[in-house]
Amino acid sequence: KPLRRIAEAFDGLVAELSAGTPLEVASFSRACSLVSVLFGCLGIAFKFAEMDYVAKVKDLSEASKAIPTLQTMLELDIEQNCMRQAGSHSRNLLRVKRGIDMVRVLFEQILASEGSSLKDPASVAYAKVFAPHHGWAIRKAVAAGMYTLPTRAQLLKKLNEDETSAKVQMQSYITSSAPVILYIEELFTSRGFGIDW
């Protein structure tokens, strides 16, 4: 039941935030690694996102062996003046944040829509989160890939869920991922870096 595992992991992150402790790189990267299953279930349209996302989560997971919190991670990159460099932990964190945000918007759209097609929910989620950061060629490839998305029923089957249980878990993820996303955005904006790069 990957959806339940994802929802529970993000509930755990919210519990960390509620306790007023800085978010740990280890627990964050563990929760995010569970999300990669979803990109895999969406097929070719999100293959690029899956590969990119998995690589960035792996980097954060490796970083967690030496760096305790997300806050510390950003501060180290600022000290070394490498925040915006390709491959920096901070840049990777921003990319991972977009991945979990895209899934949040996708779930919102799935819950708000009727019908069996995932094309509209996935198109809205992509347009809102990823498209502003992608060049024409990637946007074109994704648009073509949208026609190969699984149906709603196929997605639920891959996730081993029925309509009712999926709604509960998707809503849980929407609720718990929002404060986590906000926390990460504030880590960047409070240091004057913004999140649009």
Secondary structure as UniProt FT lines:
FT   HELIX           2..18
FT   TURN            19..20
FT   HELIX           25..41
FT   HELIX           43..46
FT   HELIX           47..63
FT   TURN            64..66
FT   HELIX           70..79
FT   TURN            80..81
FT   TURN            83..84
FT   TURN            86..87
FT   HELIX           89..112
FT   HELIX           119..129
FT   HELIX           131..133
FT   HELIX           136..145
FT   HELIX           146..148
FT   HELIX           152..158
FT   TURN            159..160
FT   HELIX           163..189
FT   TURN            190..192
//
